[in-house]
Amino acid sequence: MERRKFRDVLALAGAVIALMFASSTTTTAAVDARGATAAGCGYSDARPTLRRGATGADVKEAQCLLNLTMEPGHYPSLVVDGDFGGGTESRVAQFQSCAGLGKDGIVGPNTWAALADWSARGAYCEPPRPAGYAVDGVDTSVYQHPGGAPIDWNGLRAEGVEFATVKATRGLNVTDPYLATDLEGARRAGLAVAPYHFYTAATAPTGPAQADRFITAVRATGYTGHRPGDLPPVLDLERMDDGTGRCPVYGSVADVTAWLNKVETAFGRKPVIYAQKSFLDDCMGSTTAFAGYGLQLADYRRSITQPPLPAGSASWLMWQYTESALFDAIKAPVNADVFNGTRAALDALANR
């Protein structure tokens, strides 16, 4: 099914849900094609700041508007129960991310205004793609398989996606359960594809041991780094994923370099580094040690036309511009990228 037609089907489903909500309220404002009204859903028009733990009609209003603005094919509808729990908080953060707002999970004035705007226009929240870049990609992991749903890699290719980075391993003890199927599925569909490792450093330096785990896992899938379609391996450098936003406790330039060197020796290809500039500045002391590596830079701001470069680097390969892209072939939101170059340049990087 064409992507636009599928969106129309989802919009119709959203309209039915929205009209059910609208019919249970007393609002007198005119209802549009998806059930949004000038007064919102009709549970409340007070618009106070809401956060986890709040209850009541104002929470119901926010939950209803979230259901109207988030595409039901990728975001299961919230129960409109007036209880601002973890599920509502997570959905608020998802909406804020795709609407280009500060991502704090709190419904404040800017979030209320964005919810009203999106719902009144009958539009699903989906971030715009940066202009000026011809080649699209995605980053996938277990989170793109809700309920075990597979990724339709052929369908994704038909939607214009040309490369993918697929999660392989994390730290010392996690291998993504979809590594083998996604890496091979992407290759068979004609995408250029790279496996990536999420670096952790919660204990004493373990870069070489993490590299060993990654090498073993991706070799088991048949990845060599030199087959047609193989992109270089990727090292994912991020803040701790425990909710604190701290730098990895034992992370260091030396430990990261040890991972990079071991993986380059194993596959004969210089890895790509995934990071935010702020991470390299704050957690790696604005080092220039990684200036010779290809970069996959994450920056979700809509006010920029390309991501800022870390110290010493002259260019970037991939820009992850959102974590909220929607594709019919993936049943969950996904991180999306653009490639800084032509299709021919991507092919050269992927041994084609």
Summary of the structure (lengths in Angstrom):
residues: 352
radius of gyration: 21.6
end to end distance: 29.5
largest distance: 68.7
contacts: 1175
relative contact order: 0.12
helix: 35%
strand: 16%
